[in-house]
Amino acid sequence: MEEMEEELKCPVCGSFYREPIILPCSHNLCQACARNILVQTPESESPQSRRASGSGVSDYDYLDLDKMSLYSEADSGYGSYGGFASAPTTPCQKSPNGVRVFPPAMPPPATHLSPALAPVPRNSCITCPQCHRSLILDDRGLRGFPKNRVLEGVIDRYQQSKAAALKCQLCEKAPKEATVMCEQCDVFYCDPCRLRCHPPRGPLAKHRLVPPAQGRVSRRLSPRKVSTCTDHELENHSMYCVQCKMPVCYQCLEEGKHSSHEVKALGAMWKLHKSQLSQALNGLSDRAKEAKEFLVQLRNMVQQIQENSVEFEACLVAQCDALIDALNRRKAQLLARVNKEHEHKLKVVRDQISHCTVKLRQTTGLMEYCLEVIKENDPSGFLQISDALIRRVHLTEDQWGKGTLTPRMTTDFDLSLDNSPLLQSIHQLDFVQMKVQPRNCDALHFQNTKASSPVPATPILQLEECCTHNNSATLSWKQPPLSTVPAEGYILELDDGNGGQFREVYVGKETMCTVDGLHFNSTYNARIKAFNKTGVSQYSKTLVLQTSEGCNFEPQSAPYTQLVDIKKLLAVAWFAFDPGSAHSDIIFSNDNLTVTCSSYDDRVVLGKTGFSKGVHYWELTVDRYDNHPDPAFGVARIDVMKDVMLGKDDKAWAMYVDNNRSWFMHNNSHTNRTEGGITKGATIGVLLDLNRKTLTFFINDEQQGPIAFENVEGMFFPAVSLNRNVQVTLHTGLPVPDFYSSRASIA
């Protein structure tokens, strides 16, 4: 039973319900807490004035309260509750359950009446802290709400079951643990107190003594207070009104508003609803059982993933280490070749040095000898040897001129290592099969694995079919005409638009792919490769794609047959709402430009186009609005929550607005209340300036409040949240407002 404790606690005070009452929305409140969150409404919103105008149809009227009229400018009042209208404003507090409560500044005047009977201020209203629905109280005040006797009984049983041990009720000092309970006296006794206060003789001899646990059960089964009619407090419920779905008394049938309604016996409906609740619980029990089994499965998966990760990493490290070892061995072989070349060059140069040294010594000796001969003064002796010396000198000179003074070896090494294929293979190193058997290292296959059969031929990009449109790119390719090796699939890669690393954007058998969600005004590089069981082909030639700043073509225009020249386009973008990412309650029409909702709750729908650069402006016209809901407009991440108001989580930045004023909201934080709301036919403008990182809102061509949000970065999608009382139509392809353009140019 401990798991249901939160169901037994009041959302305002956070404690167990005390005298709980049932609101028309089926939620419960403590009677005292309900009184504390009452607020007073204007005279024009009273039940009497609403009935006089013909708008009231029930005892309690729901309305869309202007809760900010009582509080500070910095709080929107969404999900907040105030004291009496006559009380001065007080700082808001938070209950243990997180619900903000504005207690009365002054305590209520002393009265001998109980809280249920004490008068409430005229025209008071109450807002449910769980579903935020507001209603105006009638003349009965809080007495008009039925008391939840069943919930009181559940709380009593729960609190009794929480008691660790039953104590004697007659011990004077420290109560001892009870050993028996008298069913007639309804008292728990320890042994000494039983002998002293409940002797087994006389009239008490006929009393039945039972164990404490059995006595606690019998106490639970004892009859409790019977709920009485809210309209006739002295009458018990005797019948069940089928039309109003509530118990009624006989006076309600004779003279009350249920006199013409279909009624059935209270006991029969009690058994019927118990049967229906039991059947519903059976289905819920099956779901809970499946959830428990699923949790066990998930916990086993966590353990299995951890084990598989260790084995997978070990296999991966082993294979990479094997590649490193092979590279080191090849490195040693290449270094040996370099050393061999080094020794060869040194030997050649050293031999040439030795030969040249000997030749130079001979030449120098001949020169010195000839100089000494020239010094001789004997003509006949000189002429005897001069002719021979002249021939020797010429011969020696000729020997020096035949490449002797040219190096036989260059200092540069003739070896040139081409490592580009290996580097490319390392960069392309990847798993061929994505589903890996973790317990078998052989299941890890890399793309550079040697294979006996050939890999596919390099695909050819068909430039005439490749194009860009707004922030999307379409690429087409084919296999070479003479290719004989079939391809099992293709891998398309794009960089990040800023010259960064390539990433896979498509893997499959198709030969055409459209990539959405690219950055506007960016240059992308694209390439394609084919693969089969053997491995992957070389990359195709790189194709440069330029996304546009926006597109000024109508959505119905013919498909592009060439790349878009962005310099000829305006800085605007066409888009519509996206049915694929919207909540299932959203209803689309007008080629997905008009949306409404089938639910009373807020639902979110996103635009098809995401923005991460540039300045973008779009508008929404309000086709239907009945002054009650608070639609929200703005931008959001792709993973924003779709079943709550836009801005309730940290994935959305929005402005929500009613017929009087608006607030900005992000991560459930409300700021900048601004006067001026919307009506049917109003126009809401959204300006997303990602150059200045700001988000601004407009209503009917006038800026609503200050700049709503600053320092916004990332990918954003246009977003709207609404319910069935609102219908809007999207208008895109709009230029930035003139005054903003001029202001931006000045800045």
QUITA-V713961 format. One record per residue. N is the residue number from 1. RES is the residue in one letter. D_LAST is the distance of its C-alpha to the last C-alpha in Angstrom with 2 decimals. Layout:
BEGIN
n=N res=RES d_last=D_LAST
n=N res=RES d_last=D_LAST
END
This chain:
BEGIN
n=1 res=M d_last=63.80
n=2 res=E d_last=61.27
n=3 res=E d_last=58.68
n=4 res=M d_last=58.68
n=5 res=E d_last=58.04
n=6 res=E d_last=54.45
n=7 res=E d_last=55.90
n=8 res=L d_last=58.04
n=9 res=K d_last=55.31
n=10 res=C d_last=53.49
n=11 res=P d_last=49.70
n=12 res=V d_last=49.22
n=13 res=C d_last=51.56
n=14 res=G d_last=51.93
n=15 res=S d_last=55.72
n=16 res=F d_last=58.53
n=17 res=Y d_last=58.77
n=18 res=R d_last=61.00
n=19 res=E d_last=62.47
n=20 res=P d_last=59.93
n=21 res=I d_last=59.22
n=22 res=I d_last=58.02
n=23 res=L d_last=54.98
n=24 res=P d_last=55.02
n=25 res=C d_last=52.46
n=26 res=S d_last=55.18
n=27 res=H d_last=53.41
n=28 res=N d_last=55.27
n=29 res=L d_last=54.60
n=30 res=C d_last=56.73
n=31 res=Q d_last=58.11
n=32 res=A d_last=56.84
n=33 res=C d_last=53.36
n=34 res=A d_last=53.23
n=35 res=R d_last=53.99
n=36 res=N d_last=51.28
n=37 res=I d_last=48.46
n=38 res=L d_last=49.50
n=39 res=V d_last=47.04
n=40 res=Q d_last=47.94
n=41 res=T d_last=46.61
n=42 res=P d_last=46.35
n=43 res=E d_last=49.62
n=44 res=S d_last=48.36
n=45 res=E d_last=48.07
n=46 res=S d_last=51.61
n=47 res=P d_last=54.16
n=48 res=Q d_last=56.27
n=49 res=S d_last=53.57
n=50 res=R d_last=52.49
n=51 res=R d_last=56.12
n=52 res=A d_last=56.69
n=53 res=S d_last=53.85
n=54 res=G d_last=55.29
n=55 res=S d_last=52.41
n=56 res=G d_last=54.31
n=57 res=V d_last=56.36
n=58 res=S d_last=57.23
n=59 res=D d_last=58.06
n=60 res=Y d_last=54.66
n=61 res=D d_last=51.52
n=62 res=Y d_last=48.34
n=63 res=L d_last=45.17
n=64 res=D d_last=41.46
n=65 res=L d_last=41.16
n=66 res=D d_last=38.14
n=67 res=K d_last=38.57
n=68 res=M d_last=35.49
n=69 res=S d_last=37.28
n=70 res=L d_last=39.18
n=71 res=Y d_last=36.64
n=72 res=S d_last=33.48
n=73 res=E d_last=30.01
n=74 res=A d_last=29.08
n=75 res=D d_last=31.77
n=76 res=S d_last=32.16
n=77 res=G d_last=35.94
n=78 res=Y d_last=36.24
n=79 res=G d_last=39.49
n=80 res=S d_last=40.08
n=81 res=Y d_last=43.04
n=82 res=G d_last=43.79
n=83 res=G d_last=46.81
n=84 res=F d_last=48.38
n=85 res=A d_last=46.24
n=86 res=S d_last=48.02
n=87 res=A d_last=47.19
n=88 res=P d_last=44.21
n=89 res=T d_last=41.31
n=90 res=T d_last=42.02
n=91 res=P d_last=39.97
n=92 res=C d_last=40.30
n=93 res=Q d_last=42.60
n=94 res=K d_last=43.18
n=95 res=S d_last=46.58
n=96 res=P d_last=48.05
n=97 res=N d_last=47.02
n=98 res=G d_last=43.36
n=99 res=V d_last=43.45
n=100 res=R d_last=41.67
n=101 res=V d_last=44.10
n=102 res=F d_last=43.81
n=103 res=P d_last=47.36
n=104 res=P d_last=48.81
n=105 res=A d_last=48.16
n=106 res=M d_last=51.81
n=107 res=P d_last=54.83
n=108 res=P d_last=56.70
n=109 res=P d_last=59.81
n=110 res=A d_last=63.02
n=111 res=T d_last=65.08
n=112 res=H d_last=68.24
n=113 res=L d_last=66.85
n=114 res=S d_last=65.53
n=115 res=P d_last=61.78
n=116 res=A d_last=62.54
n=117 res=L d_last=64.47
n=118 res=A d_last=62.35
n=119 res=P d_last=60.58
n=120 res=V d_last=56.88
n=121 res=P d_last=54.56
n=122 res=R d_last=54.68
n=123 res=N d_last=52.17
n=124 res=S d_last=51.28
n=125 res=C d_last=49.47
n=126 res=I d_last=49.01
n=127 res=T d_last=46.43
n=128 res=C d_last=47.65
n=129 res=P d_last=45.85
n=130 res=Q d_last=46.27
n=131 res=C d_last=45.37
n=132 res=H d_last=43.39
n=133 res=R d_last=45.51
n=134 res=S d_last=46.21
n=135 res=L d_last=49.41
n=136 res=I d_last=51.05
n=137 res=L d_last=54.42
n=138 res=D d_last=57.43
n=139 res=D d_last=60.19
n=140 res=R d_last=61.62
n=141 res=G d_last=58.50
n=142 res=L d_last=58.59
n=143 res=R d_last=62.27
n=144 res=G d_last=61.25
n=145 res=F d_last=60.00
n=146 res=P d_last=62.77
n=147 res=K d_last=63.48
n=148 res=N d_last=63.17
n=149 res=R d_last=66.63
n=150 res=V d_last=66.31
n=151 res=L d_last=63.28
n=152 res=E d_last=65.22
n=153 res=G d_last=68.10
n=154 res=V d_last=65.91
n=155 res=I d_last=64.41
n=156 res=D d_last=67.94
n=157 res=R d_last=69.17
n=158 res=Y d_last=66.18
n=159 res=Q d_last=66.61
n=160 res=Q d_last=70.33
n=161 res=S d_last=69.78
n=162 res=K d_last=67.49
n=163 res=A d_last=70.36
n=164 res=A d_last=71.70
n=165 res=A d_last=75.33
n=166 res=L d_last=77.24
n=167 res=K d_last=78.68
n=168 res=C d_last=81.85
n=169 res=Q d_last=81.30
n=170 res=L d_last=84.35
n=171 res=C d_last=83.94
n=172 res=E d_last=83.73
n=173 res=K d_last=81.62
n=174 res=A d_last=79.83
n=175 res=P d_last=80.17
n=176 res=K d_last=81.88
n=177 res=E d_last=81.08
n=178 res=A d_last=82.74
n=179 res=T d_last=85.53
n=180 res=V d_last=86.44
n=181 res=M d_last=85.28
n=182 res=C d_last=87.57
n=183 res=E d_last=86.55
n=184 res=Q d_last=88.46
n=185 res=C d_last=87.19
n=186 res=D d_last=83.69
n=187 res=V d_last=83.73
n=188 res=F d_last=83.10
n=189 res=Y d_last=85.84
n=190 res=C d_last=86.37
n=191 res=D d_last=90.02
n=192 res=P d_last=91.11
n=193 res=C d_last=89.61
n=194 res=R d_last=91.11
n=195 res=L d_last=94.57
n=196 res=R d_last=94.19
n=197 res=C d_last=92.47
n=198 res=H d_last=93.29
n=199 res=P d_last=96.88
n=200 res=P d_last=98.23
n=201 res=R d_last=101.00
n=202 res=G d_last=101.70
n=203 res=P d_last=99.14
n=204 res=L d_last=96.46
n=205 res=A d_last=98.53
n=206 res=K d_last=97.33
n=207 res=H d_last=93.60
n=208 res=R d_last=91.84
n=209 res=L d_last=90.12
n=210 res=V d_last=87.52
n=211 res=P d_last=85.23
n=212 res=P d_last=81.90
n=213 res=A d_last=79.78
n=214 res=Q d_last=81.92
n=215 res=G d_last=81.75
n=216 res=R d_last=77.95
n=217 res=V d_last=77.97
n=218 res=S d_last=80.41
n=219 res=R d_last=78.29
n=220 res=R d_last=75.28
n=221 res=L d_last=77.41
n=222 res=S d_last=78.63
n=223 res=P d_last=77.65
n=224 res=R d_last=74.53
n=225 res=K d_last=73.50
n=226 res=V d_last=73.40
n=227 res=S d_last=70.26
n=228 res=T d_last=70.87
n=229 res=C d_last=69.48
n=230 res=T d_last=66.32
n=231 res=D d_last=67.67
n=232 res=H d_last=71.24
n=233 res=E d_last=71.13
n=234 res=L d_last=74.90
n=235 res=E d_last=75.15
n=236 res=N d_last=74.72
n=237 res=H d_last=73.11
n=238 res=S d_last=75.84
n=239 res=M d_last=74.20
n=240 res=Y d_last=70.97
n=241 res=C d_last=68.98
n=242 res=V d_last=67.94
n=243 res=Q d_last=65.47
n=244 res=C d_last=63.63
n=245 res=K d_last=64.15
n=246 res=M d_last=65.40
n=247 res=P d_last=68.78
n=248 res=V d_last=70.45
n=249 res=C d_last=73.59
n=250 res=Y d_last=76.53
n=251 res=Q d_last=75.38
n=252 res=C d_last=72.07
n=253 res=L d_last=74.24
n=254 res=E d_last=76.57
n=255 res=E d_last=74.37
n=256 res=G d_last=70.75
n=257 res=K d_last=67.98
n=258 res=H d_last=69.44
n=259 res=S d_last=72.75
n=260 res=S d_last=72.02
n=261 res=H d_last=70.25
n=262 res=E d_last=71.85
n=263 res=V d_last=72.96
n=264 res=K d_last=74.63
n=265 res=A d_last=76.59
n=266 res=L d_last=74.55
n=267 res=G d_last=76.47
n=268 res=A d_last=76.14
n=269 res=M d_last=72.37
n=270 res=W d_last=72.18
n=271 res=K d_last=73.97
n=272 res=L d_last=71.96
n=273 res=H d_last=68.57
n=274 res=K d_last=69.82
n=275 res=S d_last=70.83
n=276 res=Q d_last=67.47
n=277 res=L d_last=65.63
n=278 res=S d_last=67.94
n=279 res=Q d_last=67.30
n=280 res=A d_last=63.54
n=281 res=L d_last=63.91
n=282 res=N d_last=65.88
n=283 res=G d_last=62.98
n=284 res=L d_last=60.56
n=285 res=S d_last=63.07
n=286 res=D d_last=63.13
n=287 res=R d_last=59.35
n=288 res=A d_last=59.53
n=289 res=K d_last=62.28
n=290 res=E d_last=60.27
n=291 res=A d_last=57.27
n=292 res=K d_last=59.51
n=293 res=E d_last=60.88
n=294 res=F d_last=57.39
n=295 res=L d_last=56.29
n=296 res=V d_last=59.36
n=297 res=Q d_last=58.43
n=298 res=L d_last=54.86
n=299 res=R d_last=56.21
n=300 res=N d_last=58.64
n=301 res=M d_last=55.83
n=302 res=V d_last=53.93
n=303 res=Q d_last=57.04
n=304 res=Q d_last=57.72
n=305 res=I d_last=54.16
n=306 res=Q d_last=54.52
n=307 res=E d_last=57.89
n=308 res=N d_last=56.76
n=309 res=S d_last=53.69
n=310 res=V d_last=55.97
n=311 res=E d_last=58.30
n=312 res=F d_last=55.54
n=313 res=E d_last=53.89
n=314 res=A d_last=57.32
n=315 res=C d_last=57.96
n=316 res=L d_last=54.57
n=317 res=V d_last=55.07
n=318 res=A d_last=58.59
n=319 res=Q d_last=57.51
n=320 res=C d_last=54.66
n=321 res=D d_last=57.15
n=322 res=A d_last=59.55
n=323 res=L d_last=56.94
n=324 res=I d_last=56.24
n=325 res=D d_last=60.00
n=326 res=A d_last=60.42
n=327 res=L d_last=57.59
n=328 res=N d_last=59.22
n=329 res=R d_last=62.56
n=330 res=R d_last=61.06
n=331 res=K d_last=59.36
n=332 res=A d_last=62.76
n=333 res=Q d_last=64.30
n=334 res=L d_last=61.66
n=335 res=L d_last=62.00
n=336 res=A d_last=65.78
n=337 res=R d_last=65.27
n=338 res=V d_last=63.03
n=339 res=N d_last=65.72
n=340 res=K d_last=68.39
n=341 res=E d_last=66.49
n=342 res=H d_last=65.97
n=343 res=E d_last=69.71
n=344 res=H d_last=70.61
n=345 res=K d_last=68.43
n=346 res=L d_last=69.83
n=347 res=K d_last=73.43
n=348 res=V d_last=72.99
n=349 res=V d_last=71.46
n=350 res=R d_last=74.09
n=351 res=D d_last=76.93
n=352 res=Q d_last=75.60
n=353 res=I d_last=75.39
n=354 res=S d_last=79.03
n=355 res=H d_last=80.27
n=356 res=C d_last=78.47
n=357 res=T d_last=79.79
n=358 res=V d_last=83.41
n=359 res=K d_last=82.99
n=360 res=L d_last=81.52
n=361 res=R d_last=84.44
n=362 res=Q d_last=86.93
n=363 res=T d_last=85.21
n=364 res=T d_last=85.11
n=365 res=G d_last=88.85
n=366 res=L d_last=89.73
n=367 res=M d_last=87.83
n=368 res=E d_last=89.65
n=369 res=Y d_last=92.95
n=370 res=C d_last=92.42
n=371 res=L d_last=91.56
n=372 res=E d_last=94.80
n=373 res=V d_last=96.76
n=374 res=I d_last=95.39
n=375 res=K d_last=96.87
n=376 res=E d_last=100.42
n=377 res=N d_last=102.70
n=378 res=D d_last=105.25
n=379 res=P d_last=104.56
n=380 res=S d_last=106.82
n=381 res=G d_last=105.45
n=382 res=F d_last=101.82
n=383 res=L d_last=102.53
n=384 res=Q d_last=104.13
n=385 res=I d_last=100.81
n=386 res=S d_last=98.12
n=387 res=D d_last=97.99
n=388 res=A d_last=97.43
n=389 res=L d_last=94.75
n=390 res=I d_last=92.85
n=391 res=R d_last=92.86
n=392 res=R d_last=91.66
n=393 res=V d_last=88.78
n=394 res=H d_last=87.62
n=395 res=L d_last=87.97
n=396 res=T d_last=85.98
n=397 res=E d_last=83.23
n=398 res=D d_last=83.13
n=399 res=Q d_last=82.78
n=400 res=W d_last=79.63
n=401 res=G d_last=78.08
n=402 res=K d_last=78.24
n=403 res=G d_last=75.01
n=404 res=T d_last=76.39
n=405 res=L d_last=73.45
n=406 res=T d_last=70.89
n=407 res=P d_last=69.48
n=408 res=R d_last=70.82
n=409 res=M d_last=67.78
n=410 res=T d_last=64.01
n=411 res=T d_last=61.98
n=412 res=D d_last=59.52
n=413 res=F d_last=60.34
n=414 res=D d_last=60.95
n=415 res=L d_last=59.75
n=416 res=S d_last=56.26
n=417 res=L d_last=55.11
n=418 res=D d_last=53.14
n=419 res=N d_last=51.36
n=420 res=S d_last=48.71
n=421 res=P d_last=50.82
n=422 res=L d_last=51.40
n=423 res=L d_last=47.77
n=424 res=Q d_last=46.85
n=425 res=S d_last=49.58
n=426 res=I d_last=48.34
n=427 res=H d_last=44.79
n=428 res=Q d_last=46.39
n=429 res=L d_last=48.72
n=430 res=D d_last=48.61
n=431 res=F d_last=50.97
n=432 res=V d_last=52.68
n=433 res=Q d_last=53.76
n=434 res=M d_last=51.33
n=435 res=K d_last=54.11
n=436 res=V d_last=55.90
n=437 res=Q d_last=59.29
n=438 res=P d_last=58.60
n=439 res=R d_last=62.23
n=440 res=N d_last=62.86
n=441 res=C d_last=61.06
n=442 res=D d_last=62.19
n=443 res=A d_last=59.89
n=444 res=L d_last=56.89
n=445 res=H d_last=56.56
n=446 res=F d_last=54.03
n=447 res=Q d_last=52.90
n=448 res=N d_last=54.50
n=449 res=T d_last=57.92
n=450 res=K d_last=60.64
n=451 res=A d_last=62.11
n=452 res=S d_last=65.14
n=453 res=S d_last=63.68
n=454 res=P d_last=60.87
n=455 res=V d_last=57.25
n=456 res=P d_last=55.65
n=457 res=A d_last=54.36
n=458 res=T d_last=50.69
n=459 res=P d_last=49.01
n=460 res=I d_last=47.58
n=461 res=L d_last=44.19
n=462 res=Q d_last=44.59
n=463 res=L d_last=41.55
n=464 res=E d_last=42.39
n=465 res=E d_last=41.94
n=466 res=C d_last=38.82
n=467 res=C d_last=35.53
n=468 res=T d_last=32.12
n=469 res=H d_last=30.78
n=470 res=N d_last=27.36
n=471 res=N d_last=27.41
n=472 res=S d_last=31.21
n=473 res=A d_last=33.51
n=474 res=T d_last=37.20
n=475 res=L d_last=39.56
n=476 res=S d_last=43.24
n=477 res=W d_last=45.91
n=478 res=K d_last=49.69
n=479 res=Q d_last=52.51
n=480 res=P d_last=53.95
n=481 res=P d_last=56.75
n=482 res=L d_last=59.48
n=483 res=S d_last=58.53
n=484 res=T d_last=61.59
n=485 res=V d_last=60.08
n=486 res=P d_last=58.65
n=487 res=A d_last=55.32
n=488 res=E d_last=55.16
n=489 res=G d_last=51.39
n=490 res=Y d_last=48.06
n=491 res=I d_last=45.09
n=492 res=L d_last=41.64
n=493 res=E d_last=38.98
n=494 res=L d_last=35.22
n=495 res=D d_last=32.88
n=496 res=D d_last=29.69
n=497 res=G d_last=27.39
n=498 res=N d_last=26.26
n=499 res=G d_last=29.55
n=500 res=G d_last=31.10
n=501 res=Q d_last=34.61
n=502 res=F d_last=36.32
n=503 res=R d_last=37.27
n=504 res=E d_last=39.84
n=505 res=V d_last=38.57
n=506 res=Y d_last=41.93
n=507 res=V d_last=45.60
n=508 res=G d_last=48.26
n=509 res=K d_last=50.67
n=510 res=E d_last=48.49
n=511 res=T d_last=47.37
n=512 res=M d_last=44.12
n=513 res=C d_last=41.19
n=514 res=T d_last=37.87
n=515 res=V d_last=35.19
n=516 res=D d_last=32.65
n=517 res=G d_last=29.56
n=518 res=L d_last=28.06
n=519 res=H d_last=24.40
n=520 res=F d_last=22.59
n=521 res=N d_last=21.61
n=522 res=S d_last=23.92
n=523 res=T d_last=27.03
n=524 res=Y d_last=30.19
n=525 res=N d_last=33.58
n=526 res=A d_last=36.63
n=527 res=R d_last=40.30
n=528 res=I d_last=43.51
n=529 res=K d_last=46.88
n=530 res=A d_last=50.18
n=531 res=F d_last=52.50
n=532 res=N d_last=56.06
n=533 res=K d_last=58.47
n=534 res=T d_last=58.86
n=535 res=G d_last=55.25
n=536 res=V d_last=52.11
n=537 res=S d_last=51.60
n=538 res=Q d_last=49.35
n=539 res=Y d_last=45.73
n=540 res=S d_last=45.02
n=541 res=K d_last=42.77
n=542 res=T d_last=39.11
n=543 res=L d_last=37.16
n=544 res=V d_last=33.44
n=545 res=L d_last=31.60
n=546 res=Q d_last=28.08
n=547 res=T d_last=26.64
n=548 res=S d_last=24.52
n=549 res=E d_last=20.95
n=550 res=G d_last=22.91
n=551 res=C d_last=25.92
n=552 res=N d_last=26.60
n=553 res=F d_last=30.35
n=554 res=E d_last=32.31
n=555 res=P d_last=33.79
n=556 res=Q d_last=37.25
n=557 res=S d_last=36.64
n=558 res=A d_last=39.03
n=559 res=P d_last=38.60
n=560 res=Y d_last=36.86
n=561 res=T d_last=39.27
n=562 res=Q d_last=36.93
n=563 res=L d_last=33.69
n=564 res=V d_last=30.55
n=565 res=D d_last=28.55
n=566 res=I d_last=24.98
n=567 res=K d_last=23.64
n=568 res=K d_last=25.50
n=569 res=L d_last=24.17
n=570 res=L d_last=21.38
n=571 res=A d_last=18.88
n=572 res=V d_last=21.11
n=573 res=A d_last=24.05
n=574 res=W d_last=27.41
n=575 res=F d_last=29.17
n=576 res=A d_last=31.75
n=577 res=F d_last=33.05
n=578 res=D d_last=35.05
n=579 res=P d_last=38.68
n=580 res=G d_last=39.38
n=581 res=S d_last=37.21
n=582 res=A d_last=37.56
n=583 res=H d_last=40.02
n=584 res=S d_last=43.44
n=585 res=D d_last=43.35
n=586 res=I d_last=40.46
n=587 res=I d_last=41.79
n=588 res=F d_last=40.16
n=589 res=S d_last=40.62
n=590 res=N d_last=39.13
n=591 res=D d_last=38.60
n=592 res=N d_last=36.96
n=593 res=L d_last=34.24
n=594 res=T d_last=35.97
n=595 res=V d_last=36.93
n=596 res=T d_last=38.97
n=597 res=C d_last=41.17
n=598 res=S d_last=44.90
n=599 res=S d_last=44.61
n=600 res=Y d_last=44.01
n=601 res=D d_last=41.98
n=602 res=D d_last=38.32
n=603 res=R d_last=37.86
n=604 res=V d_last=34.82
n=605 res=V d_last=34.02
n=606 res=L d_last=31.34
n=607 res=G d_last=29.85
n=608 res=K d_last=31.26
n=609 res=T d_last=28.04
n=610 res=G d_last=26.08
n=611 res=F d_last=22.45
n=612 res=S d_last=21.15
n=613 res=K d_last=18.31
n=614 res=G d_last=15.82
n=615 res=V d_last=14.61
n=616 res=H d_last=17.69
n=617 res=Y d_last=18.75
n=618 res=W d_last=22.35
n=619 res=E d_last=24.43
n=620 res=L d_last=27.82
n=621 res=T d_last=30.28
n=622 res=V d_last=32.88
n=623 res=D d_last=36.28
n=624 res=R d_last=38.43
n=625 res=Y d_last=37.93
n=626 res=D d_last=40.65
n=627 res=N d_last=38.67
n=628 res=H d_last=39.96
n=629 res=P d_last=37.92
n=630 res=D d_last=34.42
n=631 res=P d_last=32.71
n=632 res=A d_last=29.67
n=633 res=F d_last=26.77
n=634 res=G d_last=24.25
n=635 res=V d_last=24.35
n=636 res=A d_last=26.96
n=637 res=R d_last=28.50
n=638 res=I d_last=31.48
n=639 res=D d_last=33.93
n=640 res=V d_last=32.88
n=641 res=M d_last=35.87
n=642 res=K d_last=37.01
n=643 res=D d_last=39.46
n=644 res=V d_last=37.36
n=645 res=M d_last=34.45
n=646 res=L d_last=31.08
n=647 res=G d_last=29.44
n=648 res=K d_last=32.82
n=649 res=D d_last=32.45
n=650 res=D d_last=29.83
n=651 res=K d_last=29.29
n=652 res=A d_last=27.39
n=653 res=W d_last=24.31
n=654 res=A d_last=25.14
n=655 res=M d_last=25.25
n=656 res=Y d_last=28.86
n=657 res=V d_last=29.78
n=658 res=D d_last=33.00
n=659 res=N d_last=33.97
n=660 res=N d_last=32.68
n=661 res=R d_last=29.71
n=662 res=S d_last=27.64
n=663 res=W d_last=26.81
n=664 res=F d_last=24.65
n=665 res=M d_last=26.93
n=666 res=H d_last=26.90
n=667 res=N d_last=30.00
n=668 res=N d_last=31.91
n=669 res=S d_last=29.67
n=670 res=H d_last=28.75
n=671 res=T d_last=25.85
n=672 res=N d_last=24.07
n=673 res=R d_last=26.78
n=674 res=T d_last=25.41
n=675 res=E d_last=27.73
n=676 res=G d_last=28.11
n=677 res=G d_last=29.84
n=678 res=I d_last=30.99
n=679 res=T d_last=34.11
n=680 res=K d_last=35.69
n=681 res=G d_last=33.57
n=682 res=A d_last=30.21
n=683 res=T d_last=27.17
n=684 res=I d_last=24.97
n=685 res=G d_last=21.66
n=686 res=V d_last=20.18
n=687 res=L d_last=16.68
n=688 res=L d_last=16.53
n=689 res=D d_last=13.27
n=690 res=L d_last=14.79
n=691 res=N d_last=11.98
n=692 res=R d_last=10.18
n=693 res=K d_last=13.79
n=694 res=T d_last=13.71
n=695 res=L d_last=16.31
n=696 res=T d_last=16.16
n=697 res=F d_last=19.23
n=698 res=F d_last=20.24
n=699 res=I d_last=23.69
n=700 res=N d_last=24.78
n=701 res=D d_last=21.31
n=702 res=E d_last=20.17
n=703 res=Q d_last=17.95
n=704 res=Q d_last=20.55
n=705 res=G d_last=19.68
n=706 res=P d_last=16.58
n=707 res=I d_last=14.90
n=708 res=A d_last=18.26
n=709 res=F d_last=17.91
n=710 res=E d_last=15.69
n=711 res=N d_last=16.64
n=712 res=V d_last=18.46
n=713 res=E d_last=19.85
n=714 res=G d_last=22.79
n=715 res=M d_last=24.43
n=716 res=F d_last=24.06
n=717 res=F d_last=26.24
n=718 res=P d_last=25.77
n=719 res=A d_last=28.31
n=720 res=V d_last=30.28
n=721 res=S d_last=33.16
n=722 res=L d_last=35.74
n=723 res=N d_last=39.47
n=724 res=R d_last=42.13
n=725 res=N d_last=41.11
n=726 res=V d_last=37.75
n=727 res=Q d_last=37.04
n=728 res=V d_last=33.66
n=729 res=T d_last=32.75
n=730 res=L d_last=29.83
n=731 res=H d_last=27.78
n=732 res=T d_last=25.80
n=733 res=G d_last=24.56
n=734 res=L d_last=22.05
n=735 res=P d_last=18.82
n=736 res=V d_last=15.54
n=737 res=P d_last=15.45
n=738 res=D d_last=14.20
n=739 res=F d_last=12.23
n=740 res=Y d_last=10.30
n=741 res=S d_last=9.83
n=742 res=S d_last=8.63
n=743 res=R d_last=6.17
n=744 res=A d_last=5.01
n=745 res=S d_last=5.41
n=746 res=I d_last=3.78
n=747 res=A d_last=0.00
END
